[in-house]
Amino acid sequence: MVGLVRVSEPSPMSTESTETPSSGAIDYVEHALLAARDLIESTVTRHRRELAQDSWAGTALGKVPLAEVVDTLVDCAERTVSVVLSGNEEQTRAVCAALARPARGARRALVVRLLCEERVLASGAVRALARTDPRCEIRICDGGLPALPEALLIDGEVVYLRRGPSEPGRGPGQASLVEDPATVRALEMMFAGTWGNAVALADYPRLGGRLCPDSVRRILECLRTGHTDEVAARQMQVSLRTYRRYVAEIMRELGANSRFQAGVRAVEMGLLPSRH
């Protein structure tokens, strides 16, 4: 006689006994993993900065390429980047290039503040950065930057100071990396005081001189559309001589050698919208 083996089906009770983790447990695990990731990124960032500083040791910091220092410090920033731009073209290019690079990890949440002298706007790089990077808040110090050297302030912990920019025949400028907490705090307070009295880029006059921003835009638009001086002067309701004087003034302030170049510079500086 063949014996029968009875196979019992799993009861509803046994099926339901396989419990899934509660949402609270999942949230806790996710939070712990995210915190661990942030800690690892922070540790790696600090290690990179320390390695860079060790590599600069024994070398006059003014001799280290400016772009290398700025790239390293901005790349290692975790919370804030505050910059004082005094008009040195090399510094402006280095800072804008470092900030324009794709953000990684914690850099996406950086608070970026650029405090500029008026002459910085002539290059167009700062305005271009303002249009493409929503993290950047830019203000203009109309009366210059009293007592503030070129500076890069990182996370309230490190300040890169630079005086006497390199120029042909003059050798490297003087530079230093400040980590003393009291000194860093004092520089942060100086920056904050000047920042509070500066004008937001969006509210700053687009060009100096006697022309109001609206007049500047109208003249630039006339130049771009190819209106003759006679037609443009009639539209502006000024004499032909006055209109041409205005054009010369605008070209001088834009640093343009031709009317075509003035139009290109105007688009770069955000004075005119680009045509797609």
Secondary structure by P-SEA (a helix, b strand, c coil): cbbbbbbbccccccccccccccaaaaaaaaaaaaaaaaaaaaaaaaaaaaaaaaaacccccccccaaaaaaaaaaacccbbbbbbcccaaaaaaaaaaaaccccccccccbbbbbbcccccccaaaaaaaaccccbbbbbcccccccccbbbbccccbbbbbcccccccccccbbbbbccaaaaaaaaaaaaaaaaacccccccccccccccaaaaaaaaaaaaacccaaaaaaaacccaaaaaaaaaaaaaaaccccaaaaaaaaaaaccccccc
